[in-house]
Every structure is written in structure tokens, then in C-alpha cells.
Amino acid sequence: MHQNTEFGVFGLLVDLDSDPSTLLGRIVSRLTSTRSLQAVFVDDAHLLDSRSQEVLTDLASVGSIRLVAMSRSNPESGVMPFSTLVEDRVLQHLVLGPLPREDYRSMIEHRLGHIVSQAVVDIVDFHSKRNPGKLIELLEYTERRSRFLMREGVWILDGHDTDYDARARDYARIGLADHSPQETEALELVVLAGEVELATLLEAGLGEAADALVAAGELKIDAQRPHIYEAVENHTSDTIRYTTPTGRSREWFDFIDSSGDSPSEWSQVVRAEWGQICGAEVSESRTIAAALIAARLGDWHRAMRLIAEIPTEEMSPHELLSVALLYCGCNKIPLGLDILAHAVRTACCAPLVVDALVVWMNRASASMSPALRLADFRTALNRLHEEGDGHPGGGVDAAFGLEFLDRVAAVVAEERPITVDVFDGLTPEGGATGNFHLLDTMLHATDMLDSGRTLEALALLESAQADFSSESTGALHLTMLQGRTLLQLGRIAEARELMTTLSTHDIAYLSARSGPIDLLWAQTHLLEGNLPGAMKALRAAIESLTYWNLGTQLAIALAEAEYAVSRVGTAADADELHARFDELPVTALYHEYRRALVLRTTARAIRTGETRYEHELRRMLDEAEADGAAAIVVLIRLHLFLHFDEIAPEAMCEAAAHGTGREFDIVGRLGAALRDHDRAALTAMAEEHGASMPDLAGKCIALAARFGAGQSSGPGRQNIGLTAREKQISALIVAGRSNAEIALELGVRVRTVEGHTYRLFRKLGIERRDQVAEAMRDTEGRMRA
């Protein structure tokens, strides 16, 4: 529709060019011909021409149609559309603000009928700008043409469906009619060029029009370069780029290209693609440079469009590495590994080979891609060692690369996860760079989190974000870990800001980002006591991570989901999640792998009741204590209390003293309350964590009641009888026998003795073997009394 065309809004319903004398009758007939009363929805009602407003007003006032109209809050005319209907109370005037994020997600889920991933929310938000009318139209089109993918009850975004972007932009075309001809020209020019200098706009006679667009929020002025007018990237930007007439577009391109300005990186990208679209001659070197910039900025599909026409033979090894990383990031892994293999075989320096090895470790080590194997890296490094490095310096030479390769090969041969041990004592003299630096940072941050050094991990990740601020793939990994760390510290507001900040709306980037962000939302919902929201976010995270082959975060997502489902869902669903975890390759890069193992072991114990899982958890506890993995120790201590009725206040206080974060705080306060029989502290914890951890709250309330009734769980005070076997084993423990010696003497397995010992300790309320004698004396004395 257009406000300068009479009855323009009805152009899709009737032929406006046919007999004018019958036009009004045909419009009325079309709107009122059905048996049931039609609901007419008018979007952007402030753009209606006067004749269209009259028709709709008359029909609504006599009850021939039901009218719903949406208008901008401050139309330039100052007149509210359909004001007479509002005055006559035919229409109710409501002022709507943007929908809150969760309400918006709920609206989309209600319309589509299933859980939606973060990427679906992001792309619909971008194209509709939360305008309910555009949102409904867009979702109707999406549903009709099946543009989203359904995976296990979750709608996810197909990151390769670039045609969706093109069709979704159709819903933004109406906004281009809002401006005067000069403003439209100025908007086209700045959007096509990315940015334009004031002098260039004045030369084109568009200075005043550009200022009007700045006032309207369509353009902006660079605060650091006040003579530069920049495009505001939104849902209409690519519409302009692809629909500006080719002739005018080419004239503008030649005009800007000859201006001699110094464009920003983003402007270099859009200008290179602009040249391709309008048929201008753009050099291969300029196209490659623009594509690599776009890849770093997360504008992945634009990068792939730019690079598509460039033969790989024309690229340097470093350019090949960047292109390979782009394709792997876009989930085109076979193509990415083919290009990576080419980069390794033509490598000019050891840092390139090491960086390529890191990419391979993250994407192909488990599958043993035929395109590239460990032997290929060794061949390249041996060649560089013999022939010399093309770019010596920086501390990463062929000898360093070969040592790193040997360590990776050992991990692959032993079929174990890749951990920080790979880097033990292996630090380049000049400091790590590139993908090697990224991997080093992630593994050390994960190790710090496991060790309870949460604040150190956050500082490391924040400093690394600056190093990778222009590298979109690396930034995704760091964002995930940084968000996890902030949540561990209880800094939910900062984590939310991290999750809601978007640097690009590229459809592939949104798909890659979806799983990690949904996982962070799940953890946020858990902390806030929103269990249904957490369960939906976990399901969305798992399906998005699986679809985009992001195994790094998939292990912890599956484990957290299995643990949650084991407590509130069905055993069958939990078993399915357990099986999916078992299918993951062992030799791979994983975030928080040890935590994942604890969660799934506890989940299995909850479902089956088998003691072997409890024994496995205690084995993990011993291992974590020996390794100094304080966060893992605290997690296991918490699980032993929650799910295995272990009351070990001294051990809990000791564990909590070795780190910082939410779980350290919980276990420390809990241990102190149990040690001091502090009913008030237990009640306070129940109130504080009732929504987010109902099982913890229930136990705290029950223990507070026990303490209030005069019961205690201290050593030797439990009024619980021992079995004959437990008394027999207690005597042997007092005599100094080990579990193995007791098993040999009684003719049973060691594991059987361990089970009896565990139950004996629980009944006596003790934690160590050297406490058995005193606890037994107290028990016997109480029985005699």
C-alpha cells in the first residue's frame, strides 16, 4: 500500500486499474461477502490513503467488519488513524510497547506449536522487529513453506536456507515508501556503500536528505568520525541492496569508488559485494580481503558469496586457512576440510600448520576425515623443518609444532578427551596466537573452572575476548564459557547481556550461535527457578548443537538434560539422552567434560538405584580430590547430600573452602549449618533456593525439623541398629584391616565390603575409618543406658 494511491491498501484484493466506477462496490463486496464477520487487520495504518480509511471506518462503524489497526506511536501528521472510531468506542485504543523476550518466544511457540530454538527467535525478531502484524505474516509464510526444520519436537533454523532471508525481506518492502525521493536516494547510497563521507553526499546533492534520515534513525553519524554517515543495518538493508535498479546502482558504485575515501572494514565488505551485484569490476585480491573480513565479523553467507567465484589456486595458504575455518564454522565441514588440507600441503610456516591442526582437532579428529590425517600435518612440519620456515619467529617453529603434534597423536591413540594436559609445559616463547591461542585459552579456562578458580577463569576469558573480538567462530566458544562462568558467580544480569548481544544477523551465524546460547538460557532459567523454561531450552540446545555439529558443548548439554529429566521426567527419556551421550566420540574437545560425567553418573544412580553408580561417584570424588579439581569435589559433595543422604559437614566445609562460585557458597553454608545443627540457617537456605533447587530445600526443611525435635546426625548419636555383618565389619575396621583384607577374611568381594562400610558410616554419622571405634563405644553406651 502507499498513502499516495487511492484505495492502495486493497490492491491485493481487487484490480485497482479496472472500471473506477465500480471500484468502491467491488471493495465493499470483497470485505463483506462471507457469511461470518471478517476481521480486517491493517498494519502501518498511518500510511493509509484517505479513501481507504474512509471505507474501513464506515464498514467498522456499522458492524460490517471487525477492524484491528496498528500504527506507529508518532506519525508525522500528528493525526491518529481511525480516531473517530476510537472516540465512538468502536475501536479500543491500546498503546503497545515491544514484547518482552520470553513473551515473544512464547508467542512464536504458540503459533508454530512446538519448542523454538534461539536462532528461530532471533531471525523472526530481526525480520519482524516484534511488530505483531509482520510477525504473524512471517510465521504464516514460514509454516506454509516449511522454512524451519523440525528436530525431535524443536524448531531450528536452517543456517543454509539463504532463500528464507530473501523471502522474509519481502515483508520489509513497505518501509521503503516512507521517504521522499531524495531521502530514498540518500538511503540507497549509504546502505549500498556502507558509509559515505559528508563531502561526497554534498557533491551528490543529498546532504539535507541524509540529515533527515539521521533524525529519523535510518542513518547514523560515526561518533569517532563525525564527517561519516553510516547505514543502520536492519531488515530493510539487504532489500535495498538487492532491489535497487542495476543501472542506478552501477552509477552510484562508480561514483563512490572514485571518491578516494578510506572505508571501514564493514564498508569494504558491502562494497565488494555491491560491485558483484551491479556488475562492476572488482579485483580478486579485493574480493578475497573483503570475504575474510566478513568471515571474521560473522557475516558468513556474505563471505561465502564473495569467495564463491575465486579459485582456491589463487589464494595464499593463510587465506586458505581462513576460508577453511569459514566453511567449518558454517557447518560445511567436508568442504572446509578439503580446503584445510590444501592449506596444510602448501603451508609456508609452522604457525599455519599448528593453527590448522587445532581446527582439525575440533572438527575431524574423531571421524578421522579422509581429506586430512595426522600424517599430513607431520609431513608438512617435517618439510618446514628441513627447508626452513617462511615466516620465522613468534616462538612457534617446526620443532614446536612436531612436539604439539606428538601430544595430540598420543591423545588420539589412547582414545581420551583432549584436556589441558596437552599444553602442559608447552608455551611458545613469544606467546600463543591464532587458533592455538584460542584452544589454549579454552582448555585453561575449563581447568580453572574445574579447580574452583572461577574469578581467574573469568579474567582469562575477558582478556581473550579482546583478542578474538573480530573472530566470530572463536568468540562463540569464549562467549559460552564466559556465560557459564558468570552464572557460576551468580552474575545473572551480565550473563543475560552477553546472551542477548548480537553482532550480526547472518542466518548461518545465528544457527551456529543458537545451541550455545540456548544452553546458557537453560542454566539461567534453572538459577531463576524456571524449570519448564530450562527443560525447553535444554531440548532446543541439544537439537541445535547436534544439527550444527558443535560437539564441544553437546556433552554438557546432554548430561545436564539427563540429570534434570531423571529428577522430573521419565526414565525412558533420560535413557535416550544417556545413549546419545555414549555415541559421542571420546577423543574430542569438550567444555566441562568432568562435570558432565558427574551429572550423568548421578542421573543413572537416581533412575536405577544401583550402588555401582554411587561407588563410581565416590571414585570420581577421590580422583578430583587428588587432582585439585575443587569444583568437581563440591559438585559431588552436593550430590551425595541431595541424592544419597550423606551428611558430612566437615568434608563439605573443607571442600567449599577451596574455590569461589555459587556451588561453593551453597556447600559451605550447608556444611556449616549441618555441623552446628543450625535450624535457622537451614530454613533460610530452603527459602532462598526453594524455586531453583526444590530437592535441596526439601532436605533442609526436613533436617531443620529433625534438629528441632532433638535429633542429631553427629558421630555415634544415630539411634539406628547395626546388622550383624555391619558389626562384624566394624570390629575388623577397628582392628586395622583394610577393605581388601576384610573381603578375603569374610570370603566376599571388595565391592561388597565397600557397600557395607558405606552404610555403616552413614548409620554411625561418621566419615573416616579412625572414627569407628569411638562411634561404636558411644552406640554401645547408649544401648546399655
Residue pairs with C-beta under 8 A, 6 or more apart in sequence:
1 8
1 9
1 11
1 44
1 47
1 48
1 49
1 52
1 174
2 8
2 47
2 49
2 177
3 47
3 48
3 49
4 49
5 11
5 16
5 49
6 49
6 51
6 52
7 16
7 23
7 24
7 27
7 49
7 51
7 52
7 55
8 16
8 49
8 52
9 42
9 48
9 49
9 52
10 16
10 27
10 30
10 52
10 55
13 27
13 30
13 31
14 23
14 26
14 27
14 30
16 23
18 26
24 55
27 55
28 55
28 59
31 38
31 40
31 59
31 64
31 65
32 38
32 59
32 64
32 65
37 63
37 64
37 65
37 66
38 65
38 66
39 65
39 66
39 67
39 68
40 56
40 59
40 60
40 65
40 66
40 67
40 68
41 68
41 69
41 70
41 133
41 136
42 48
42 56
42 67
42 68
42 69
42 70
42 81
43 70
43 131
43 133
43 134
44 70
44 71
44 72
44 133
44 174
45 53
45 69
45 70
45 71
45 81
45 82
46 71
46 72
46 75
46 77
46 81
47 174
47 177
47 178
48 56
48 81
53 81
53 82
56 65
56 67
56 69
56 82
57 82
57 84
57 85
59 65
59 67
60 66
60 67
60 82
60 85
60 90
60 91
61 84
61 85
61 88
61 90
67 82
67 85
67 90
67 91
69 81
69 82
69 91
70 131
70 132
70 133
71 80
71 81
73 95
75 81
80 86
80 93
82 91
85 91
86 92
86 93
96 132
98 130
99 107
99 130
99 132
101 121
101 500
102 533
104 121
104 125
104 130
105 116
105 121
107 135
108 116
108 120
108 121
108 124
108 135
108 139
109 115
109 116
111 136
111 139
111 143
112 139
112 142
112 143
112 148
112 155
114 150
114 153
114 154
114 155
115 153
115 154
115 155
115 536
115 539
115 540
116 148
116 154
116 155
116 540
117 154
117 155
117 156
117 157
117 514
117 515
117 518
117 540
117 541
117 543
117 544
118 510
118 513
118 514
118 517
118 518
118 521
118 540
118 544
119 156
119 157
119 159
119 510
119 511
119 513
119 514
119 544
120 148
120 155
120 156
120 157
120 514
122 157
122 502
122 505
122 510
122 513
122 514
123 157
123 164
123 168
123 505
123 507
123 510
124 135
124 138
124 139
124 142
126 234
126 235
126 505
127 134
127 138
127 168
127 169
127 171
127 172
127 235
128 134
128 135
128 138
128 171
128 235
129 234
129 235
134 171
137 171
138 168
138 171
141 147
141 167
141 168
141 171
142 148
142 164
145 167
147 158
147 161
147 164
147 167
148 155
148 156
148 157
148 158
149 155
149 156
149 157
149 158
149 547
150 156
151 543
151 546
151 547
152 539
152 542
152 543
153 539
154 539
154 540
154 543
154 544
156 511
156 514
156 540
156 543
156 544
156 547
157 507
157 510
157 511
157 514
158 164
158 507
158 511
159 330
159 331
159 507
159 508
159 509
159 510
159 511
159 512
159 548
160 330
160 331
160 507
160 508
161 507
162 301
162 507
164 507
165 238
165 301
165 507
166 242
168 235
169 235
169 236
169 238
169 239
169 242
171 235
172 235
172 236
172 239
173 236
173 239
173 243
175 236
176 184
176 236
176 239
176 240
179 187
179 213
179 218
180 209
180 212
182 205
182 206
182 208
182 209
183 209
183 212
183 213
185 204
185 206
185 209
186 201
186 206
186 209
186 210
186 213
186 219
187 213
187 218
187 219
187 240
188 240
188 244
188 248
188 252
189 196
189 201
189 204
189 206
189 252
189 256
190 196
190 201
190 210
190 213
190 219
190 229
190 230
190 231
191 231
191 237
191 240
191 241
192 240
192 241
192 244
192 249
192 252
192 253
192 256
192 270
192 274
193 231
193 252
193 256
193 263
193 267
193 270
193 271
193 274
194 230
194 231
194 263
194 264
194 266
194 267
194 268
194 269
194 270
194 271
195 222
195 228
195 229
195 230
195 231
195 263
195 264
195 266
195 267
196 210
196 228
196 229
196 256
196 261
197 227
197 228
197 229
197 259
197 261
198 207
198 210
198 227
198 228
198 229
199 227
200 255
200 256
200 259
200 261
201 207
201 210
201 229
204 255
210 219
210 229
213 219
214 220
214 221
214 229
217 232
218 232
219 229
219 230
219 231
219 232
220 229
220 230
220 232
221 228
221 229
221 230
222 228
222 229
222 230
231 237
231 270
233 505
241 270
241 273
241 274
241 277
242 277
244 252
246 277
246 278
246 279
249 274
249 277
249 278
250 278
250 279
250 280
253 271
253 274
253 275
253 278
253 280
254 280
256 271
257 271
257 275
257 280
263 271
265 293
265 297
266 293
266 297
268 286
268 289
268 290
268 293
269 290
269 291
269 293
269 294
269 297
269 299
269 302
269 303
269 306
270 302
271 290
272 282
272 286
272 287
272 289
272 290
272 291
272 306
273 290
273 302
273 305
273 306
274 280
275 281
275 282
276 282
276 287
276 305
276 306
276 309
284 310
284 314
287 306
287 307
287 309
287 310
288 306
288 307
288 310
288 314
288 315
288 319
290 306
291 303
291 304
291 306
291 307
291 310
291 323
291 326
292 303
292 319
292 322
292 323
294 300
294 302
294 303
294 306
295 303
295 322
295 323
295 325
295 326
295 329
295 472
296 470
296 471
296 472
297 470
297 472
297 503
297 504
298 472
298 475
298 503
298 504
298 506
298 509
299 504
299 506
299 509
300 326
300 329
300 330
300 472
300 506
300 508
300 509
301 330
301 506
301 507
301 508
302 506
303 326
304 326
304 327
304 330
307 323
307 326
312 320
312 323
312 339
312 342
315 323
316 348
317 343
317 346
317 347
317 348
317 352
318 343
318 348
318 352
320 339
320 340
320 342
320 343
320 346
321 340
321 343
321 352
321 355
321 356
321 359
323 339
324 336
324 337
324 339
324 340
324 343
324 356
324 359
325 336
325 359
325 435
325 473
326 336
327 333
327 335
327 336
327 339
328 336
328 337
328 340
328 359
328 362
328 363
328 473
329 336
329 472
329 473
329 508
329 512
330 336
330 508
330 512
331 508
331 511
331 512
331 547
331 548
331 549
333 363
333 364
333 549
334 369
334 371
336 359
336 363
337 360
337 363
337 364
337 369
337 371
337 372
338 371
340 356
340 359
340 360
340 371
340 372
341 371
341 372
341 376
343 352
343 356
344 352
344 353
344 356
344 372
344 376
344 377
344 380
345 376
345 380
347 353
347 356
347 380
347 384
348 389
348 390
348 391
349 384
349 389
349 390
349 391
349 392
350 381
350 384
350 389
350 396
350 397
350 398
350 400
350 401
351 391
351 394
351 396
351 433
351 434
351 436
353 377
353 380
353 381
353 384
353 401
354 396
354 400
354 401
354 404
354 434
354 435
354 436
355 434
355 435
355 436
356 377
356 435
357 377
357 401
357 404
357 405
357 408
358 434
358 435
358 436
358 438
358 439
359 435
360 369
360 372
360 377
361 408
361 418
361 439
361 589
362 439
362 552
362 589
363 369
363 549
364 371
364 372
365 408
365 412
365 418
365 585
365 587
365 588
366 551
366 585
366 586
366 587
366 588
367 585
374 405
374 408
374 409
374 412
377 401
377 405
378 402
378 405
381 398
381 401
381 402
381 405
382 398
382 402
384 390
384 398
384 401
385 398
385 399
385 402
389 397
389 398
393 430
394 428
394 430
394 431
394 433
395 428
395 429
395 430
395 431
396 428
396 430
396 432
396 433
396 436
400 426
400 428
403 426
404 422
404 426
404 436
407 422
407 426
408 418
408 422
411 417
411 418
411 422
411 587
412 587
415 586
415 587
416 586
416 587
417 586
417 587
417 588
417 589
417 590
417 593
418 443
418 587
418 588
418 589
418 590
419 443
419 447
419 593
420 443
420 444
420 446
420 447
422 443
423 440
423 443
423 444
427 440
428 436
431 437
432 440
435 474
437 464
437 467
438 464
438 468
438 471
438 474
438 477
438 478
439 589
441 460
441 461
441 464
441 478
442 477
442 478
442 481
442 589
442 591
443 589
444 460
445 457
445 460
445 461
445 464
445 481
445 485
446 457
446 481
446 591
446 592
446 593
448 454
448 456
448 457
448 460
449 457
449 481
449 484
449 485
449 488
449 592
449 631
450 592
450 594
450 595
450 629
450 630
450 631
450 632
451 628
451 629
451 630
451 631
451 659
452 629
452 630
452 631
452 634
452 658
452 659
452 660
452 661
452 664
453 659
453 660
454 485
454 488
454 489
454 631
454 659
454 660
454 661
455 489
455 660
457 481
457 485
458 482
458 485
458 486
458 489
461 478
461 481
461 482
461 485
462 482
464 478
465 475
465 478
465 479
465 482
468 474
468 475
468 478
469 475
472 503
472 504
472 509
473 512
475 503
476 512
476 513
476 516
477 516
477 552
479 498
479 516
480 516
480 519
480 520
480 553
480 591
481 591
482 498
483 495
483 498
483 499
483 520
483 523
484 520
484 523
484 591
484 592
486 492
486 494
486 495
486 498
487 495
487 520
487 523
487 524
487 527
487 662
488 661
488 662
488 663
489 660
489 661
489 662
490 527
490 661
490 662
492 524
492 527
492 528
495 520
495 524
496 524
498 520
499 517
499 520
499 521
499 524
511 544
511 547
511 548
512 548
512 550
514 540
514 544
514 548
515 540
515 541
515 542
515 543
515 544
515 545
515 546
515 547
515 548
515 550
515 553
515 554
515 557
516 541
516 545
516 550
516 553
518 537
518 538
518 540
518 541
518 544
519 537
519 538
519 541
519 545
519 553
519 556
519 557
519 560
521 533
521 537
521 541
522 533
522 534
522 535
522 537
522 538
522 541
522 557
522 560
523 534
523 560
525 531
525 533
525 534
525 537
526 534
526 564
526 692
527 662
527 692
528 691
528 692
529 690
529 691
529 692
531 564
531 568
534 564
535 561
535 564
535 565
535 568
535 569
538 557
538 560
538 561
538 564
539 561
541 553
541 557
542 554
542 557
542 558
542 561
542 577
542 580
544 550
545 551
545 553
545 554
545 557
546 554
551 584
551 585
551 588
551 589
551 590
552 588
552 589
552 590
552 591
553 591
554 584
555 581
555 584
555 590
555 591
555 592
555 593
555 596
556 590
556 591
556 592
556 593
556 595
556 596
556 599
558 577
558 580
558 581
558 584
558 596
558 600
559 581
559 595
559 596
559 597
559 599
559 600
559 603
560 596
560 599
561 577
562 574
562 577
562 578
562 581
562 599
562 600
562 603
563 599
563 600
563 602
563 603
565 573
565 574
565 577
565 603
566 574
566 602
566 603
566 604
566 606
566 607
567 606
567 695
571 607
574 603
574 607
575 607
578 600
578 603
578 604
581 596
581 600
590 596
594 620
594 624
594 629
594 632
595 631
595 632
595 635
597 620
598 617
598 620
598 632
598 635
598 636
598 639
601 613
601 616
601 617
601 620
602 613
602 617
602 639
602 643
604 610
604 613
605 613
605 614
605 617
605 643
605 644
606 643
611 755
612 751
614 644
614 758
615 751
615 754
615 755
617 636
617 639
617 640
617 644
618 636
618 758
620 632
620 636
621 633
621 636
621 637
621 640
623 629
624 630
624 632
624 633
624 636
625 633
628 658
630 655
630 658
630 659
630 664
631 659
631 661
631 663
631 664
633 655
633 658
634 655
634 656
634 659
634 663
634 664
634 667
635 663
637 648
637 651
637 652
637 655
637 667
638 663
638 666
638 667
638 670
640 646
640 648
641 647
641 648
641 652
641 670
641 699
642 695
642 696
642 699
643 695
645 762
646 762
647 674
647 703
647 713
647 762
647 765
648 671
648 767
649 671
649 672
649 674
649 675
650 671
650 675
650 767
651 671
651 767
652 667
652 668
652 670
652 671
652 674
653 668
653 671
653 672
653 675
654 671
655 664
655 667
655 671
656 664
656 665
656 667
656 668
656 669
656 671
657 668
658 664
666 685
666 689
666 693
666 696
669 681
669 685
670 682
670 685
670 696
670 700
672 678
672 681
673 681
673 682
673 685
673 700
674 682
674 703
674 713
677 707
677 712
678 707
679 704
679 707
679 708
682 700
682 701
682 703
682 704
682 707
683 700
683 701
683 704
685 696
685 697
685 700
686 696
686 697
686 698
686 700
686 701
686 704
687 697
689 696
689 697
689 700
690 697
703 713
706 712
706 713
712 718
712 765
713 765
714 765
715 764
715 765
715 766
715 771
715 774
715 775
715 778
716 764
716 765
716 766
716 774
716 775
716 776
716 777
716 778
716 779
716 782
717 765
717 778
717 782
718 763
718 764
718 765
719 782
720 763
722 730
722 760
722 763
722 779
725 756
726 756
726 759
726 760
726 763
728 746
729 742
729 746
729 753
729 756
729 757
729 760
730 760
730 772
730 776
732 741
732 742
732 745
733 742
733 757
733 769
733 772
734 772
734 773
734 776
737 745
739 750
739 753
739 754
739 757
740 750
742 753
743 749
743 750
743 752
743 753
746 753
760 772
761 767
764 771
764 772
764 775
764 776
764 779
765 775
766 772
766 775
